[in-house]
Amino acid sequence: MRREIGFLLVALAALASAGCDVQLQDQTPGRFQANPDVAMYPLTVKVSSGPLVSQPVYVFAVSDGQKAPLSLDSDGTYTTMFSVKCKSSFPLQFLAVWRLQGMATRQQLFPEQPRQIELTPPPLTRQASIDTSAKPDKKTRSWEGGVQYNVVNAPQAHITGAHLEPVSQDKADQAAAKAISVVSAFPIDATCGTPTAVRLASKKQLAHANLVIDTDLPGIPHWTTRVDFAPQAPNQ
């Protein structure tokens, strides 16, 4: 009889504990492509709670000292847009805060250890045009211009080198590439959110080549941009 009473008390205690708890299901993807414009990412969680939990339950996103509240949507999920700038990843936890009927406030972090969310780098410049409508520089007898790159998923990066390649093995493409040279000095500092240019010069008014840059940017050790030197048509 005593054993049965003991089992009953344990069961009642477990039931009471379950009735006081909140459970959180994180529905946020583990990876986003880094956003170069607003640098904000959607976080989504679903919350379930026991019958003794007073509503509403408050949920906050927690990351590197940053804390942001989530809003309860009509479908029962909690969402927010979370700001993360100049990073390749960020740790993420959710803090749930709730009250029990006639009892004190409780809170808990989900999960116990932060989950790492990856931010993959967006594509850099794929194509660039340099206008040769004006006369070439008198000293160098060449047309100059820059190809811009924008780093968004690291506070600081460097373009450590660059070289030119013909766009194909065709003789005309090889000749067009020989007219172009890289005039920038390396390494070039690239600060997050600030466009950084690699300067080129062409001895011919019409020329084209692939510019291949080397970087220490995570995920992009090399990048190829097609560059065309050509007169630009005037605006109609």
Sequence and secondary structure as in RCSB ss.txt:
>XXXX:A:sequence
MRREIGFLLVALAALASAGCDVQLQDQTPGRFQANPDVAMYPLTVKVSSGPLVSQPVYVFAVSDGQKAPLSLDSD
GTYTTMFSVKCKSSFPLQFLAVWRLQGMATRQQLFPEQPRQIELTPPPLTRQASIDTSAKPDKKTRSWEGGVQYN
VVNAPQAHITGAHLEPVSQDKADQAAAKAISVVSAFPIDATCGTPTAVRLASKKQLAHANLVIDTDLPGIPHWTT
RVDFAPQAPNQ
>XXXX:A:secstr
 HHHHHHHHHHHHHHHHHHH EEEEE   SEEE  SSS EEEEEEEEEE TTEEEEEEEEEEETTEEEE EE TT
SEEEEEEE  S SEEEEEEEEEEEETTS EEEEEEEEEEEEEEEE      EEEEE  S   TTT SEEEEEEE 
  SSSEEEEEEEEEE SSSSHHHHHHHHTEEE   S EEEETTS EEEEEEESSSSEEEEEEEEEEETTEEEEEE
EEEEE      
